[in-house]
Each structure stands twice: as C-alpha cells, then as structure tokens.
C-alpha cells in the first residue's frame, strides 16, 4: 500500500478518517506499524492526495487527521477496449490498469471468449472496485477507472464504439498486417486488445471499419496480462 485510499463519505466534518477492523486498518497494524503522530500518504478516491496524521491507534481502530496537499496525478488519456480475459487473469489485469492510470475499461465479448468467463465473480461490482483500489494503492493514484461491459461484440462495435472512442486515435494490438506502434505521447487514445489468440479477422475488420489501425507490439507473442502494460508503456508517456 503506497497510498491509503478513502472515499469522501468516510471523512467526518473535522477531516478525521476512522478505520475499524478492516483491510486498511490491518495493513497499518501489521505492515506499516506506525506510532502515534506518524504520518502516512493518503488520497481521496477521485480527489486530492495528502497526509494522514495518526491521532489514535490500537488493535480495534485507527483515527487519522487528514490534510490535503496536492492534486493527484491525472489519469492517462487512454480507454482500453478489452476482450474479457480468463477469470484468474482478470483480477491482475484490472489491478495493473488501475496502477498505470487507465481512464476507462470496456470489457467486450469476442469469438474466442468462453461464455463461462462472463460468470466469474471478479466481474461483480464490488470485486471490480476492490481490485481497482488495490491497483490504485500500488500506483499511488486516486483516479478510479470506469469499468463497463459490452456482452455483444457486433452491436457494440457498430452502434456504440464510435461514440465511446470519441475524438481519439484508435489502435488495435493485432500482429497481422500491422504497423509499428506510434511513439509514446499523451494523445487521447482508444486501445483494443483481444483475448488469448487475438481477435478474429472478422472482428479486426469490424474495428477497422470504426477507424482502428492494427499495431504490432514486437516480434514476441505475449499473454494478454503482459501485452497490456507493454502496450501502455509504448503508447503513453508515463
């Protein structure tokens, strides 16, 4: 935990944050092990960062005086269109995206996505929120990425993708007939990444019809969980 995150509703009128018997309090007690008067780095979800001074602390609860000192790092101007990965990978991928500052994630169906993937508990709202927060804590960020789902590929791509992508450069990580990835920038970007085995040619053609250009991430064949940070590092100025 490189930043202690909290929601605005958790602060009382005097800017105190109280943590009772839950994960963040346990982390303070067992990992950080602060003394009274010590400060920890804190951030309000979708808000500012600052310091929390420990004014009360025991095995049952911790109370911190919160002081905001700076704006949090802005999210990347990046939307990720991602074919739903294997459930055991989804949790790590969501955390990685939050750590790197992805602004929005749209989970989409694909011919190579098994129907059972949509039933994983990791897609439940609370599970997604918890894993996003774990990623944000690692990165020291406060922006909570927006995650939504499109369970039907063709209707979403044909009817909604253009509006969702907006005025951004549109790229799909697809090795066949691909261009080299553009230089890293902070240009608004929508990046599509397929499932293990990649999007089908039909799906790539549908994306191309919406203005997506195929790019290569190099000669190596990467797992989805590896391709995502590689692509973000290549395309975005981190």
Secondary structure per residue as TSV (DSSP state, phi and psi in degrees):
chain	resnum	aa	ss	phi	psi
A	1	X	-	360.0	105.3
A	2	X	-	-94.1	-6.3
A	3	X	S	-153.3	140.2
A	4	X	E	-93.5	114.7
A	5	X	E	-96.0	147.7
A	6	X	E	-151.8	159.8
A	7	X	-	-89.8	155.2
A	8	X	G	-57.7	-34.6
A	9	X	G	-69.4	-13.0
A	10	X	G	-83.0	-15.4
A	11	X	B	-82.7	138.1
A	12	X	-	-86.0	-178.8
A	13	X	T	-66.2	-16.2
A	14	X	T	-102.1	13.1
A	15	X	S	66.9	34.9
A	16	X	E	-102.4	141.6
A	17	X	E	-115.0	125.4
A	18	X	E	-113.7	125.8
A	19	X	E	-111.3	125.0
A	20	X	-	-101.9	-158.4
A	21	X	S	-67.9	86.2
A	22	X	S	-151.5	-176.6
A	23	X	H	-57.3	-44.5
A	24	X	H	-66.5	-41.4
A	25	X	H	-65.1	-41.3
A	26	X	H	-62.3	-38.2
A	27	X	H	-65.0	-40.7
A	28	X	I	-59.6	-45.8
A	29	X	I	-70.0	-42.4
A	30	X	I	-97.5	-22.9
A	31	X	I	-112.8	-56.1
A	32	X	I	-75.9	-40.7
A	33	X	-	52.2	56.8
A	34	X	-	-79.2	161.8
A	35	X	-	-103.3	162.7
A	36	X	T	-55.7	135.6
A	37	X	T	93.4	-16.2
A	38	X	-	-70.1	156.9
A	39	X	E	-116.0	149.1
A	40	X	E	-127.7	155.1
A	41	X	E	-77.1	133.2
A	42	X	E	-131.5	162.2
A	43	X	E	-153.1	142.9
A	44	X	E	-92.0	130.4
A	45	X	T	-54.0	125.1
A	46	X	T	61.4	27.6
A	47	X	S	-140.1	-152.4
A	48	X	-	-84.0	169.2
A	49	X	E	-112.3	165.0
A	50	X	E	-178.6	-147.8
A	51	X	E	-126.4	150.6
A	52	X	E	-120.2	118.8
A	53	X	E	-95.6	126.6
A	54	X	E	-76.3	114.3
A	55	X	E	-106.2	-21.9
A	56	X	E	-145.0	142.9
A	57	X	E	-162.2	122.5
A	58	X	-	-153.7	-171.4
A	59	X	S	-70.2	-18.4
A	60	X	S	-93.2	-34.9
A	61	X	-	-160.0	162.5
A	62	X	E	-130.7	139.6
A	63	X	E	-122.9	126.9
A	64	X	E	-123.2	138.8
A	65	X	E	-88.1	118.7
A	66	X	E	-95.5	132.9
A	67	X	E	-131.1	120.6
A	68	X	E	-83.5	137.1
A	69	X	E	-126.3	-18.6
A	70	X	E	-160.2	161.0
A	71	X	-	-72.6	144.3
A	72	X	-	-75.0	156.8
A	73	X	-	-56.1	138.3
A	74	X	-	-71.8	150.0
A	75	X	-	-66.7	157.4
A	76	X	-	-67.7	148.0
A	77	X	S	-78.6	59.4
A	78	X	E	-133.9	125.8
A	79	X	E	-108.1	135.2
A	80	X	E	-110.8	118.5
A	81	X	E	-97.3	108.2
A	82	X	E	-124.1	122.4
A	83	X	E	-62.7	135.6
A	84	X	-	-57.2	120.9
A	85	X	-	-84.0	175.8
A	86	X	-	-56.3	142.0
A	87	X	H	-53.4	-40.7
A	88	X	H	-68.3	-20.3
A	89	X	H	-89.8	-27.2
A	90	X	H	-57.9	-44.2
A	91	X	H	-59.2	-46.7
A	92	X	H	-67.1	-39.1
A	93	X	H	-64.5	-44.0
A	94	X	H	-59.8	-43.9
A	95	X	H	-63.0	-42.9
A	96	X	H	-61.9	-44.1
A	97	X	H	-60.5	-41.3
A	98	X	H	-67.3	-39.8
A	99	X	H	-61.3	-38.6
A	100	X	H	-85.0	-10.7
A	101	X	T	91.7	24.8
A	102	X	-	-59.6	136.1
A	103	X	-	-77.3	-46.7
A	104	X	E	-142.3	149.4
A	105	X	E	-129.3	127.2
A	106	X	E	-114.4	114.4
A	107	X	E	-87.0	125.2
A	108	X	E	-125.7	155.0
A	109	X	-	-79.0	163.3
A	110	X	-	-157.8	158.8
A	111	X	T	-58.2	-30.6
A	112	X	T	-95.8	8.3
A	113	X	S	-91.0	121.3
A	114	X	-	-70.2	141.3
A	115	X	G	-57.7	-32.8
A	116	X	G	-64.1	-23.2
A	117	X	G	-60.6	-31.7
A	118	X	G	-72.8	-10.8
A	119	X	G	-94.5	-2.2
A	120	X	-	-64.1	140.2
A	121	X	G	-64.5	-17.4
A	122	X	G	-66.8	-13.1
A	123	X	G	-90.1	-5.4
A	124	X	S	-68.4	146.9
A	125	X	H	-54.9	-44.4
A	126	X	H	-68.2	-38.6
A	127	X	H	-64.2	-43.4
A	128	X	H	-61.3	-45.6
A	129	X	H	-59.6	-46.2
A	130	X	H	-62.3	-42.2
A	131	X	H	-73.0	-34.6
A	132	X	H	-61.3	-42.2
A	133	X	H	-64.7	-39.4
A	134	X	H	-60.0	-41.4
A	135	X	H	-66.6	-41.3
A	136	X	H	-62.7	-41.4
A	137	X	H	-60.9	-38.9
A	138	X	H	-65.0	-43.3
A	139	X	H	-82.5	-8.8
A	140	X	T	70.8	31.5
A	141	X	-	-111.9	161.9
A	142	X	-	-118.4	-12.7
A	143	X	-	-70.2	124.0
A	144	X	-	-92.8	110.4
A	145	X	-	-59.6	146.1
A	146	X	E	-84.3	129.0
A	147	X	E	-121.8	128.8
A	148	X	E	-141.8	169.3
A	149	X	E	-125.5	147.5
A	150	X	E	-131.3	100.8
A	151	X	S	-80.5	-9.9
A	152	X	-	-121.1	117.3
A	153	X	H	-64.6	-58.3
A	154	X	H	-61.0	-49.1
A	155	X	H	-59.8	-39.3
A	156	X	H	-66.9	-47.5
A	157	X	H	-64.4	-42.2
A	158	X	H	-76.1	-34.9
A	159	X	H	-108.7	-23.6
A	160	X	T	-125.1	-24.5
A	161	X	H	-61.3	-40.4
A	162	X	H	-58.8	-44.8
A	163	X	H	-67.8	-39.1
A	164	X	H	-66.5	-42.5
A	165	X	H	-72.1	-28.4
A	166	X	-	60.2	-148.6
A	167	X	S	-89.5	65.0
A	168	X	S	-124.9	158.8
A	169	X	E	-70.9	140.7
A	170	X	E	-118.9	119.8
A	171	X	E	-131.0	144.4
A	172	X	E	-126.4	127.3
A	173	X	E	-76.5	103.7
A	174	X	-	-152.3	118.9
A	175	X	-	-73.0	-23.1
A	176	X	T	-84.0	131.2
A	177	X	T	54.8	43.3
A	178	X	-	-104.7	151.9
A	179	X	E	-90.2	164.6
A	180	X	E	-67.0	147.1
A	181	X	-	-63.0	140.9
A	182	X	-	-65.9	161.7
A	183	X	-	-63.5	151.5
A	184	X	-	-59.8	138.2
A	185	X	B	-154.4	-174.2
A	186	X	-	-117.4	32.2
A	187	X	-	-72.8	143.0
A	188	X	-	-59.6	127.7
A	189	X	E	-138.5	139.6
A	190	X	E	-114.7	121.5
A	191	X	E	-115.3	125.2
A	192	X	E	-103.5	130.1
A	193	X	E	-129.8	127.6
A	194	X	-	-84.3	-172.8
A	195	X	-	-79.5	-179.5
A	196	X	T	-57.9	129.3
A	197	X	T	94.6	-11.8
A	198	X	-	84.4	167.3
A	199	X	-	-65.5	152.2
A	200	X	-	-72.9	163.7
A	201	X	H	-59.5	-38.2
A	202	X	H	-58.8	-45.4
A	203	X	H	-66.8	-39.6
A	204	X	H	-63.8	-40.2
A	205	X	H	-62.8	-40.3
A	206	X	H	-63.8	-40.5
A	207	X	H	-66.9	-40.2
A	208	X	H	-60.6	-35.6
A	209	X	H	-66.1	-18.7
A	210	X	T	-100.6	15.4
A	211	X	T	92.2	13.9
A	212	X	-	-86.4	134.4
A	213	X	E	-103.2	133.5
A	214	X	E	-76.4	131.9
A	215	X	E	-126.1	153.9
A	216	X	E	-104.1	142.3
A	217	X	-	-98.9	8.0
A	218	X	-	124.1	-178.9
A	219	X	S	-75.5	-19.8
A	220	X	S	-81.8	146.3
A	221	X	-	-90.7	120.0
A	222	X	-	-110.3	146.5
A	223	X	-	-67.1	157.2
A	224	X	H	-57.7	-43.9
A	225	X	H	-65.8	-21.7
A	226	X	H	-89.5	-38.4
A	227	X	H	-62.0	-35.4
A	228	X	H	-63.4	-55.2
A	229	X	H	-65.2	-32.6
A	230	X	H	-62.4	-47.4
A	231	X	H	-62.5	-44.8
A	232	X	H	-63.7	-41.2
A	233	X	H	-64.9	-34.5
A	234	X	H	-74.4	-36.4
A	235	X	H	-93.0	-28.3
A	236	X	B	-113.5	144.1
A	237	X	-	-82.5	103.9
A	238	X	-	-83.7	360.0
